[in-house]
Amino acid sequence: MPLPPAKSPRFGGIIPPLVTPLLNRDELDIVGLGRLVEHLLAGGVHGLFLLGTTGEAPSLSYRLRRQLIDHVCRLVGGRVPVLVGITDTSFVESVGVARAAETSGADALVLATPYYFPAGQTELTGYVQRICDELPLPVMLYNMPSLTKVWFEPETLAKLSTIDRIIGIKDSSGDLDYFTRILKLKRLRPDWSIMIGPEAMLGEALDLGGDGGVAGGGNVLPQLFVDRYNAFRAGDQAEAARLQRRILDLQQIYDIGKYASRHIKATKCALSLVGICDDCMAEPFDRFRAPERQRVADILRASFPELIVDNP
């Protein structure tokens, strides 16, 4: 039997996609996780998103995913909303993680298109309709075609907008034309939250009418991203432009390394250099080695003197 409609919160502002601090392939860095959560909350973030791309979710065991959800929900203690990624190749496992999130006290779920087998748009529509009948919390959809191989086409989103449980979408496509098109869905669902993923596009997304950003760099410098959002809300264009330039300065760390995993590696490396958590990566990835760590440290020292950066 379908579940009753969930209460639909409205999300906005800066909701960082939390890295998953690890000590080895299947052990959380519990102490580092506590420091990270408090660091983000002290920076004024408007929520936390667990088990996304930056959180290396597909590489984590289901046991560890549940442990992470439970620990973060207890650490946050209701101070900000907690959103939990449930994307999986298995319908049943997605629902299982969703139910664990509800039990732990999370506020919403985040669902991307299933990966590995690419679904057609008709199949995708039916899948989302069926899984929403099983989910106990509101759902943010997540467009991540570079990794899932499938887009949430605007026409598909229009059909899915009739589902009360769906409360918005995070777009990480990097395509501002697409982002502009999906913003028009607010005509159908004015309550929807439409968030941008790529942090370099935060300013443009806000100007277009987006509700905020799910910025990986917010793990390292949460106050910077919150200040950027607040400057936009205050209409302070000069301050917004200054802060956007600082966000672009941070992007330099993502150019280090040659593999696609470099964005997550750089973020974890930066967090380890400022003493927040370990930079252990989930399999099959390796952490940055000494030369790359030195480059990250040099960028942080040069562009963000407010940070206390350890020697690599």
C-alpha positions, -999 to 999 in steps of 0.1 A, spaced: 0 0 0 14 34 -9 26 55 21 8 87 28 23 119 15 53 131 35 55 166 48 75 186 23 103 208 37 118 235 16 156 233 13 179 261 2 212 278 10 244 258 12 241 220 19 275 205 15 278 169 3 296 154 32 329 135 26 329 101 44 360 102 67 376 67 67 404 50 86 404 20 62 382 6 35 354 -3 60 360 18 91 347 53 98 370 79 112 346 86 140 367 113 157 372 131 123 336 128 115 327 146 147 351 174 139 338 176 104 302 179 114 310 206 140 332 225 115 303 226 90 277 236 115 300 264 128 303 276 92 266 282 91 255 256 66 218 251 60 219 213 59 241 182 53 239 158 24 253 123 32 262 95 8 265 115 -24 293 115 -50 317 134 -27 308 109 1 319 80 -22 286 63 -15 287 35 -41 320 23 -27 308 19 9 293 -12 25 257 -10 35 268 -15 71 290 15 70 264 36 52 239 29 80 266 36 106 274 70 90 238 80 88 232 71 125 263 89 137 257 121 117 221 123 127 231 120 164 259 145 160 237 171 143 209 166 168 183 184 147 204 216 143 201 215 105 183 191 81 201 159 71 196 145 36 207 110 28 216 96 -6 199 63 -14 210 58 -51 218 22 -59 216 -4 -86 192 -23 -64 157 -10 -57 155 -31 -25 188 -18 -11 177 18 -19 146 13 1 166 -3 29 189 26 33 159 50 32 142 32 61 175 33 81 177 70 74 142 75 88 149 54 118 180 75 125 161 108 122 171 121 88 149 147 71 149 137 35 163 114 8 183 120 -24 178 98 -54 198 98 -86 190 76 -117 202 40 -112 236 35 -127 253 7 -147 222 -3 -167 210 29 -184 172 33 -181 150 49 -207 129 78 -197 97 58 -196 115 32 -174 129 59 -152 95 75 -147 80 42 -136 109 34 -114 107 67 -95 69 64 -92 72 29 -77 101 36 -54 84 68 -40 55 46 -29 80 27 -7 100 56 7 93 70 42 107 105 37 106 134 12 128 129 -19 151 152 -37 160 139 -72 196 141 -83 207 146 -119 243 133 -123 246 121 -159 284 120 -160 283 91 -136 249 75 -140 248 79 -178 211 89 -177 196 124 -174 164 134 -156 149 149 -188 128 180 -181 97 163 -196 103 134 -172 106 158 -143 73 174 -153 56 140 -151 72 133 -117 62 167 -103 28 152 -96 43 131 -68 39 150 -36 68 131 -20 93 146 -45 104 181 -33 130 192 -58 162 183 -76 199 188 -73 215 192 -107 252 183 -111 252 182 -149 272 214 -153 248 225 -180 233 259 -172 209 256 -201 195 225 -186 194 242 -152 174 271 -167 149 247 -182 143 228 -150 138 260 -131 106 264 -151 92 234 -133 86 258 -104 55 268 -124 42 233 -117 57 230 -82 65 263 -66 75 244 -35 103 226 -52 139 233 -42 162 234 -72 199 233 -62 231 234 -82 260 210 -77 291 224 -94 303 251 -70 320 272 -97 284 278 -110 269 288 -77 267 325 -85 251 320 -120 227 294 -106 215 318 -79 211 346 -104 189 324 -125 166 316 -96 182 285 -80 177 279 -43 213 272 -34 243 249 -38 254 214 -28 291 224 -29 318 199 -21 342 227 -13 319 236 16 335 207 35 367 227 37 354 263 37 318 263 47 317 299 58 330 310 24 300 294 6 275 305 32 288 341 30 285 339 -8 249 328 -5 241 355 21 257 382 -1 234 372 -29 204 372 -6 214 407 6 218 420 -29 254 429 -22 268 424 -57 303 436 -49 307 413 -20 291 384 -39 316 389 -68 345 390 -43 335 358 -27 328 341 -60 364 348 -69 376 331 -37 354 301 -46 371 300 -80 405 301 -62 396 270 -43 389 252 -76 426 251 -82 429 221 -59 407 201 -82 432 205 -110 457 184 -91 460 148 -102 450 131 -134 422 108 -125 384 116 -122 387 109 -85 409 140 -80 380 161 -69 373 139 -39 410 133 -32 416 170 -32 388 177 -8 398 149 16 435 160 13 426 196 22 405 184 52 434 163 65 458 192 60 437 215 82 434 188 108 398 178 105 397 142 93 418 115 77 421 115 39 418 77 35 398 70 3 373 42 -3 384 15 -27 395 16 -55 409 50 -50 442 61 -34 449 92 -14 471 119 -28 508 112 -23 534 137 -10 539 159 -42 501 163 -47 496 170 -10 523 197 -12 505 214 -41 472 214 -22 489 228 9 505 256 -12 472 266 -28 455 267 6 482 288 22 484 312 -7 446 318 -12 432 311 23 455 325 50 428 321 75 433 284 75 460 267 96 475 242 72 497 214 85 529 205 67 522 177 42 
